[in-house]
Amino acid sequence: MVSAVFTESILLIASLTLAGIFASMIIGKSSTIQSLFSTQTHIQRDIMLTSIKIVYVNAGNDTIRVYVKNIGVNTIADLDAVDVYFGELASLSMIPYNSSNTPRWIYTDNSIWDPKETKELVITLNSSLQTGKTYMVKIVLHNGVTDEYIFSY
């Protein structure tokens, strides 16, 4: 009789200990999941509030001026994290920002990009554009928001 009570007591203590361990693991993982969910929500909010529009492209022989408007609600502060792609439709190439060699691109004004503000990007190529070809400019922001503009020269 005493051994049955003793065995039941050990099983009760073991089950309570396992329940406590299991509960602490669940609580710990739920805070990790909540943190991950909060981070993803912040990233998605940033993407939804950011938008750009290439409004005009002025192409010369080896210089292309691209006018891009911030039509979103967010200010764009990471200007050096913007990627610019340029080339014929089937063969775009990434153009480095402010490189010492051509091709390269720069801002004419590299201050923070406020909503409703238009930035002028100047792309300098290492060769002249060819007449009769169709070209594309694609701008990609730090959070993946993009716009593209197709033109013929």
Number of C-alpha atoms within 10 A of each C-alpha: 6 7 8 9 10 11 12 12 12 12 12 12 12 12 12 12 12 12 12 12 11 12 12 12 11 12 11 11 12 12 11 12 12 11 12 12 12 12 12 12 12 12 12 13 12 16 17 13 13 21 20 22 17 21 13 14 19 12 17 12 13 14 19 19 19 23 16 19 20 20 18 19 14 18 17 20 14 13 15 14 13 18 18 23 18 22 18 17 13 9 10 15 14 15 19 19 18 16 11 8 10 14 20 19 23 18 17 11 11 13 12 13 18 17 17 14 14 19 20 18 19 20 26 21 18 12 11 11 20 13 9 8 12 15 20 18 23 18 21 16 20 15 14 12 16 18 16 16 16 14 15 13 13
